[in-house]
Amino acid sequence: MLLADFGAEILKLESPASGDMGRGWGPPFAGEYSSFFLGLNRGKRGVAIDLKKQAGMDLCLRLVDQMDVLIENFRPGAMDRLGLGYAALHARNPRLVYCSISGYGQNGPSRDEAAMDLIVECSSGFLSITGTEAGEQVRSGYAVADINAGMHSTIGILLALRAREGTGEGQYVDVAMQDSMISAMSSNYMSYLGSNEVPGPLGASFRTVVPYTVFHGSDRAFSIAVGSEKLWEAFCSAIERPELINDPEFATNPRRVTNRPALEKVLADVFRQRPMEEWVQRLRSAGIPCSPVLNFEEVAADPQAKVRDMFPMLAHPIAGSQRITGTPIKLSETPGSPGPAAPRLGENTVDILQELLHCDEQNIRSLLDAKVIVQAGL
């Protein structure tokens, strides 16, 4: 999705029989189209080819010959069994950057284990530190293991393309969801590796900075982050508790970490006395990082998100106008933008075969009649 936003031509290859399973992930739906699918597949061209038929495999291989990058997320070994593994395709197209995304990578004892987001949140240690301080463990509110793997894959692909500028050859990019999660939790793991103390969930609190958590005003919740001694002094003045600045139990961050439960109790009592909006205004005026705990409706209406174009409209020929998430990377000279809309199953199959493989109308018709390919609307 991110690569497409910045102009990469993405061919989304799907099975003519069923297509991407994400097409059915809902509700909500816009007609027959999953909102999940519409949002994540904008900017891609849809190609539906049956790889179980030799004619379909031949088409796929001919397309690979012209590709810069191939991305797949089958279980390790599946692409080799199809005849589409890295060694075979590298021999055909030495410039190809081949990216495999899997749960645990292409080697090791867990290589063949099935994985989805929740499973890897557990196997990476993430779930063990995510939850209430009482010990209840909860899944991340979004598919953090999936998204981390996607972002690390994007980085790996861009690094491989950069290297290709010097060598003239592509290479294999092996990204594991578990590896990506461990890397993303580097600061958490360094605390463990430095202390040998196994961490548990702390709710919204942070293990090495205090106060850094969510509190409740008299009406609703908000967060604060006091990351330095200078901010600590400004914070204590803003909440009208200057005596806390030099209190020996709380005067330095290490002391506040040690005495976190006691300090958080004091602050919770203070914050319950006034509404959230008053506290946020006071704290922001003092330079303290803070925010109301906003829900999705509030974020989607946030003037800051509007200025940053984070919820643009995108027109779909069947589903109609859809509000989607915008691109988070702002480039000054070559800005990205989402679009066109997510493809119908096989929407661009005929166009792609004509443009890239120069298939004539008779060849296209025979492929359609044999159900080797599918084109939406035909």
N, C-alpha and C positions, 0 to 999 in steps of 0.2 A: 504494500500500500504506500509506504513512504517513498520507495523508489519510483513508483508510478506518479506520485504527486510532483516529482521533479523531472518528469519527462521520459523516464524509461518506458519503452514499449514492452508491456507485459502480456504474454500469451498465457491464459489460464486454461490448462488442458484438463478436461473432465471426461468422465465416462458418459457415453450417450444414454446409457440405461438409467442412471440415477443422478449423475452430477455430484457436485460437492455436497457432503452431508450437511454443511452449514446452511444450505438453502432451506432446510426444514427446521432450523433451530428457532423456534418461536412458541407462542406469540411474544411480541406483536408481529403482525404481518401487514403489508400494504398489498391488498389483494392476495395473490398467491406468493408474494415475495417476502421473505424474512427480513425484518429491519436489520438484524444482525448481519446477514449476507450483503444487503444493499450498502451498508456503511463500510464494511471492510474490503469490499471488492470493487470499489469505484476505481476508475482509471485503468481497468484491465480489459483485454479483448478475449472473448470467450471462444474456445475451440473445443469441439466434442469429437473425439476419435476413439474408436474401439480398438484398444491395444491387444485384445484377445484374437483379433483377426490379423493375419500376416500383412494384408494390404494396409491396415491401420498402423502396424509397427513400422512398415516401410515409410509411410508418411511422416511418422514421428521422427525417425532417424534422419530423414531429409531436412526436417525443420531444425533438428539439433545442429546440423552442419552449419547453419546460419546464425546460431545463437551465440551471444556473449556469455550468458549465465543460465544455468539450470538449477532450480531449487526443488527439492523433494523432501517429504517427511514420512516416507514409509518406514516400517521397521528395518533395521540393518539386514542386508542380504536380499531384500525383496527386489530392489532394482537390478541386482546382478541376475537374479532368476528370470527377470523379464528380458534380459539382454540389454539393459539400459544402465549398467553399472559404470562407475567412473573410468575404469581401465578401458572398457570397450568404447566409450564415447570420447575419451581423450585421444584414443588412436585415430578416430575419425576427424576430430576437431581439436587439435592441440591447444588452441587459444581459449577453449571453453573453461569458464570458472564453474565448478560443480559443487553446490552447497547441499549437504545432507543435514537435516535437523531431526534429532531423535531424542528419546527420553534420557539415554545414558551414554550415547556415543557409539562409535563403531568398534570399540574393543572393550575388554574387561568382563568380569563375571556377570554384570547386570545388562550386558549388551542386548540380549534378546527379550528383556522384560517389557511388557506393555506399559505405556505411560500416558497419562493425561494430566492436566494442570494440577488437580487436587493431589494426585499420587506423588508428583514431584515436589509439591509444597511440603509433603511429609518426608520424602526420602532425602531432601536437601537440608532438613533441619528447620526450615522456615516455620512450619506450623508449631514447632515446639516453643518458639519465642513470640508467637502471635496469639493474643487472647487476653483474658482478664488476669489480673494479679492473683485472683483466687485459684488459678490454674486451668480454667476452662479454655481449651484451644479452639480457635476459629479459623476458617478459611479466609484468605484475603478477599476483599470485596470485589476484586477484578481478577482476571486470569493472569496473575503476576508471573508464573513460570512460563506460560505460553508467550507472553509479551517480551519478557527478558530474552528468551531464546530467539524471537524474531529480531529484536534490536541487535543482539550480538551477531546474528547471521548477517544483517545488513552491514555491520562494521566489517565482518570478515570478507564479505563480497567486495566491498569498496577497497579494502587493503589488497585483495588478490588482483583486482583490476588495476590498481596503482602499480603493483609489482609487475604485471604483464606489460606495462609500458616500457619497462627496462629489459625484460627477458623475452617478450614476444609469446610467452606461453601462459596458459591458465594453470590452475592448480585445484586441489581438493580442499574444501572448507568443511570441517567436521565440527558441528555445534551440538552439544548436548544440553538439554533443559536443566539437568542437575548441575552441570558445570556452570551454566549461566547463573543459576541461583546462588551457588557458593560464591562466585565472583561478586555478584551484586551485594552479598552480605559480608564483604571483606571486613568492614569495620566491626561487625558483630563477631566474626570468627577471630579477628585479631585480639579482641577482648578475651575470648576464651583461650586462645593459644598463649596469651601473655599471662594468664592467671590460673589456668586449668580449672576454673570454676564454670560448671555447666549452667548456662543461663536458662531462665524460664520466662514465661510471658509477664509483661509489666503493664498491660493495658495500653494506655496512650503515653506512658512515661518513657523516658530514655535513660539507659543505664549509666551513661557517663556525664550527663549534664542535668542539673537540677536548679530551678524548676523548669521543666520542659514537659508539659502534659496538657490535658484538657480539664478545665474547671467549669463549674456551673454558676452563672449569675442567678439572680432571683427569678429569671424567666427562661433562659436557655443557655446552651453550652458555648464555650469559646476556648481557644488554645493560646498558650503563651510559650515562648522560648527565650530563656535568659542565658545566653551563652558566654558571658564574660563578666568579670568583676565590675567593670564600668557600667554594664547594663544592670547588674544586680543593684548597684546604688541607685540608679535612675528608677528602677522598678520599685524598690522599697519606698522611695519618695512619692512615686505616682499613686501607690495604694495607701499612702498616709500611714506607713509603718516604718519610719526611719530607724527605730530602735533595732530592727532586724539586721541592719547593715553590718554592725560590728558585734552582733551576738556571737559568742564563741562557737555555738553549735552550727551557725549558718554563714559565717563570715567569708569562707572560701568555698569554691566549688567542690573540692574533695570533702569538706566537712558537710556540705549540703547533700552530696551523694550518700555519705554515711548515714546522715540523719533525715533522709528523704521522707519517710512516713510522718515524722513529727512536723516537718516543714509543710508538707502538703496538707496536713490537717489544719494547721494555722491558716494557710492561704484559702483553703476551702471555706472556712468560717467567714473570712473577710469577704470573699467574692459573692457569697450568698446574700449579702446585705444590699446589693444594688443590681440593676438590670445589666444584661450583657452589653448593650449598646454603649452605656456610660463607661463601663470598664474598657471596652475596645477603644473608645475615643481618648480616654485618659492615657492608656498605654501607648497608643500610636503617637500621641503628642510627645511622649517621653522617649520615643525611638525604640520601643520594645516590640519585637516581632510578635504579632498576634492576629487571630482571625476568628470570626464566628464559625461555628461548625455548620457550613452551608449544605443544603440538600441539592439534588440535581436540578430541580426547578429554579432554585436561586442562582446556581452557577450558570445555567443556560440563559438567564436574564441579566447576568452580571455585566455592567458597562465595560469592565476590563476585558472580559472574554469577547465582547462585541468589537472593541477596538482591535483586538488581536485576530479577529475573524476566525474564531474557534468553533463557530456553529453556522457555517454557510448553508445555503439551500442548493440542492442539486436536483435537476429534473430527470425523471426516469420515464421512458416512453410508455410504459404500461402502468407502473406503480404511482406515477405522478410526482409532484414535487416532494422531496424529502429533505429534512434538516439532518445534516451529518456533522461529524467532528472535522475540524480543519487541520491543516498541517502545522506541527509545532515548531518547525525549523524555518526561520525567516532569513533568507539570503538577500543581500542588497542588490546584486546584479542579475541573478538568475533565480528569481523567486519561484516557489512551487505553488501549485493550486490543485485541489481535488477535481477529478472529472476525467472522462465522461462517466455516466452512471454505470453501475454494476451490470455486467452482460447477462442477457438471457442465456439459457443453456445452448451452447454452440452458436451464439449469435453471429460471430465473425468467422466461422469455419470456412465458408466458401471464399470470402474476401482474402483470408490469409493464404489459402492454398493457391489462389490466383496470383496474389501479389508476390509471395515468396517462392513458390514452387512452379509457378507458371502453368498450372493445370488448366486444360481447356474445358469447354462446357461439356463435351462428351465424357471426359474423364470424371468430372464432377458429378454428372448425372449417374454414372455407373457406381461411383462410390456411395452416393445417396441411396440408390436402389438396393445396394448390397448391405446397407445399414452399417457401413464402415465409418461413416461420418454422419453428424446431425447438424442441421442449420435451423435455428429458430425461425419459424414462419414458413418453412418449406416442407 
